[in-house]
Amino acid sequence: MRRVQGLIGVAALVALWWLLAATVFAEGGAVPTPAAVLASMGRDGWSFYGPNASATLTAAVQGFLWGNGLAVGVALLVLLVPRLEAVATQLAVISYCVPLLAIGPIVLVVFGGEATVVFLAAISVFFTTLIGALLGLRSADRASLDLVTVYGGGRLARLRYVQIISALPGTFAGLKISAPSALLGAIIGEYLGSNDQGLGVSLMISQQQFQVPRTWGLALVAGLIAGLGYALVALAARVVTPWSRGESR
C-alpha cells in the first residue's frame, strides 16, 4: 500500500511540474517540461552523465565511509570514556552548524583537489550518525546489562553483547540520513572548483551557459542517486535489524 501511495505521489508531483512548466513558467523558460528534460538527457546520454555521476558518487562514498566510521568510533570511545562526551558532542555540533560553503574554501586551500570533496562529504554525515549511535548505545536494556555483569562480563562484554546490538537501529537511522547528505557535501565540494569532473562541476557549467534542460537533468540525476542511497541503507537496516521494524510502525 505504501508503495502505491509513493507512486501516486511521484505521479502527482510530475503532473504538477508539467502543469507549472506549461503555464506559469512557460514564458521565462526557467522551468522546462519533464519531456524537455528527458529529451536533453537522451541527447547527452551515458557518455555525459556516466563519468560525471561516477566521479561524484566515488567521492561521496569515500566521504560516507570516512565520516560514518569516525562517528561510530567516537561514539564507542565516548561510551568507554564518558568524560569525552562533552568535547565530542561540541565538535559534532560545530561540524553540523558551520556552513559547508564557509569552510569549503579553507579546506580547498589546505588539502586541494579531490580531498576537499571527500572531506565535505565526510563532515556532512558526521553529526547525524554520531548522535544516532550515542542514543542507541545508551538505550541498551538495563536488565540485559546486569545479566552480563552477573555472569562476570566487564565493560567490553556489555558493549559487545548488549550495547552494540541495541545501537544498531539508531545508527542505521543516522546512516539513512547520511547517504543523501554525503552526496550533497560532495556536490558542494565540486561547486568550489576542486574537481574537473562531477555533477557539481557540470551543474555550474550548465548554469553559466544557460543550458536549462541539462541543469534540470543533472539535478534529477543527483536526486535519484540520493534516493537510491537512502533506499539501499534502509534495505540494509531491514536485513540487519529486523526486530526494529515493529517499533518503527
C-alpha positions in Angstrom: 0.0 0.0 0.0 2.8 2.4 0.9 4.5 1.7 -2.5 1.3 2.5 -4.3 0.9 5.7 -2.3 4.5 6.6 -3.2 3.9 6.0 -6.9 0.8 8.2 -6.8 2.8 10.9 -5.0 5.5 10.8 -7.6 3.0 10.9 -10.5 1.2 13.9 -8.9 4.5 15.7 -8.5 5.4 15.2 -12.1 2.0 16.3 -13.2 2.3 19.5 -11.2 5.7 20.1 -12.6 4.4 19.7 -16.1 1.5 21.9 -15.5 3.6 24.8 -14.0 6.2 24.5 -16.8 3.5 24.8 -19.4 1.6 27.6 -17.8 3.1 29.8 -15.1 6.7 29.4 -16.1 6.1 29.0 -19.9 7.5 32.4 -20.9 10.7 32.6 -18.9 11.9 29.1 -19.8 13.4 28.6 -16.4 11.3 25.5 -15.7 11.3 23.1 -18.7 8.7 20.4 -19.0 9.6 16.8 -18.0 9.6 15.9 -21.7 12.2 18.6 -22.5 14.4 17.4 -19.6 14.2 13.8 -20.7 14.9 14.7 -24.3 18.0 16.7 -23.1 19.2 13.7 -21.1 18.7 11.4 -24.0 20.8 13.7 -26.2 23.6 13.9 -23.7 23.5 10.2 -23.0 25.6 8.0 -20.8 28.8 9.5 -22.2 28.0 12.7 -20.4 26.1 11.6 -17.3 28.1 8.4 -16.6 31.6 9.9 -15.9 30.2 12.9 -14.0 27.9 10.8 -11.8 30.7 8.3 -11.2 33.1 11.0 -10.1 30.7 12.5 -7.6 29.5 9.1 -6.4 33.0 7.9 -5.8 33.9 10.9 -3.6 30.5 10.7 -1.8 31.0 7.1 -0.9 34.5 7.8 0.4 33.2 10.6 2.5 30.3 8.5 3.7 32.7 5.8 4.9 35.2 8.1 6.5 32.6 10.3 8.2 30.4 7.5 9.5 33.4 5.4 10.5 34.7 8.3 12.6 31.3 8.9 14.1 30.8 5.3 15.2 34.4 5.2 16.5 33.9 8.4 18.6 30.6 7.1 19.9 32.3 3.9 21.1 35.1 5.9 22.6 32.6 8.2 24.5 30.9 5.1 25.9 34.2 3.7 27.2 35.4 7.1 28.4 32.4 9.1 29.4 34.5 12.2 30.2 35.0 12.8 26.5 31.3 13.2 25.8 31.1 16.9 26.2 34.1 17.5 23.8 32.8 15.0 21.3 29.3 16.5 21.3 30.6 20.0 20.9 32.7 19.1 18.0 29.8 17.3 16.4 27.5 20.3 16.8 30.2 22.6 15.4 30.6 20.3 12.3 26.9 20.4 11.8 26.4 24.2 12.3 29.3 25.6 10.3 28.1 26.1 6.6 30.0 24.0 4.1 30.4 26.9 1.8 32.2 28.8 4.6 34.8 26.1 5.4 35.0 24.7 1.8 37.4 27.3 0.5 39.7 26.8 3.6 39.7 23.1 3.1 40.4 23.6 -0.6 43.4 25.7 0.2 44.7 23.2 2.8 44.0 19.9 1.1 43.2 20.8 -2.5 41.8 18.6 -5.3 39.5 15.6 -4.6 40.4 15.5 -0.9 38.2 18.6 -0.5 35.2 16.9 -2.0 35.7 13.8 0.3 36.2 16.0 3.3 33.0 17.9 2.8 31.1 14.7 2.2 32.5 13.3 5.4 31.7 16.3 7.6 28.2 16.3 6.2 27.4 12.9 7.7 29.4 13.0 11.0 26.8 14.7 13.2 23.7 12.6 12.4 25.5 9.2 12.7 27.3 10.2 15.9 24.0 11.3 17.6 22.2 8.2 16.4 25.0 5.9 17.6 25.2 7.6 21.0 21.5 7.4 21.6 21.4 3.8 20.5 24.3 2.8 22.8 22.6 4.4 25.7 19.3 2.7 25.0 20.6 -0.7 26.0 18.3 -2.7 28.3 19.4 -2.4 31.9 18.3 -6.0 32.7 20.5 -7.3 29.9 23.5 -5.3 31.0 23.0 -6.6 34.6 22.8 -10.1 33.3 26.1 -9.9 31.5 27.6 -8.4 34.7 26.3 -11.2 36.9 28.0 -13.7 34.6 31.3 -12.0 35.0 31.3 -9.8 32.0 33.0 -6.4 32.1 32.6 -3.2 30.2 33.8 -4.7 26.9 31.5 -7.7 27.3 28.5 -5.4 27.9 29.4 -3.4 24.9 29.8 -6.4 22.6 26.8 -8.5 23.6 24.2 -5.8 24.5 25.1 -2.2 23.7 26.3 -2.6 20.1 23.2 -4.6 19.2 21.0 -2.0 20.9 22.7 0.8 19.0 22.1 -0.7 15.5 18.6 0.7 14.9 19.7 4.2 15.9 22.9 4.0 14.0 21.1 2.9 10.8 18.7 5.8 11.2 21.6 8.1 11.1 23.2 6.3 8.2 20.0 6.6 6.1 20.1 10.4 6.5 23.8 10.4 5.9 23.6 8.8 2.4 21.9 11.8 0.7 23.9 14.2 2.9 27.2 12.7 1.6 26.2 13.3 -2.0 25.2 16.9 -1.2 28.6 17.5 0.5 30.4 16.1 -2.5 28.4 18.3 -4.9 29.2 21.4 -2.9 32.8 20.5 -2.9 32.7 20.2 -6.7 31.0 23.6 -6.9 34.1 25.1 -5.2 36.1 24.1 -8.2 38.1 21.3 -6.5 37.4 18.8 -9.3 37.4 18.9 -13.1 34.5 16.4 -13.4 31.4 15.6 -11.5 27.7 16.6 -11.1 28.6 19.8 -9.2 31.0 20.9 -11.9 28.6 20.1 -14.7 25.8 21.9 -12.9 27.9 25.0 -12.5 28.9 25.0 -16.2 25.3 24.3 -17.4 24.1 27.3 -15.3 26.7 29.6 -16.7 25.9 28.5 -20.2 22.1 28.8 -19.6 21.5 25.2 -20.6 18.3 24.9 -18.5 17.1 21.4 -19.5 20.6 20.0 -18.8 20.7 21.7 -15.5 17.4 20.1 -14.5 18.6 16.8 -15.8 21.7 16.9 -13.7 19.6 17.9 -10.6 17.3 15.0 -11.4 20.2 12.5 -11.6 21.6 13.8 -8.3 18.2 13.4 -6.7 17.8 9.8 -8.0 21.3 8.9 -6.7 20.5 10.4 -3.3 17.2 8.5 -3.1 18.9 5.3 -4.2 21.5 5.7 -1.5 18.8 6.2 1.1 16.9 3.1 -0.1 20.0 0.9 0.0 20.8 1.9 3.5 17.2 1.4 4.5 17.2 -2.1 2.9 20.4 -3.0 4.8 18.8 -1.8 8.0 15.8 -4.0 7.5 18.1 -7.0 6.9 20.4 -6.3 9.8 17.9 -5.1 12.4 14.6 -7.0 11.6 13.5 -6.6 15.2 13.3 -2.8 14.9 10.6 -2.9 12.1 7.8 -3.4 14.5 9.0 -0.5 16.6 9.0 1.9 13.6 5.4 1.3 12.6 
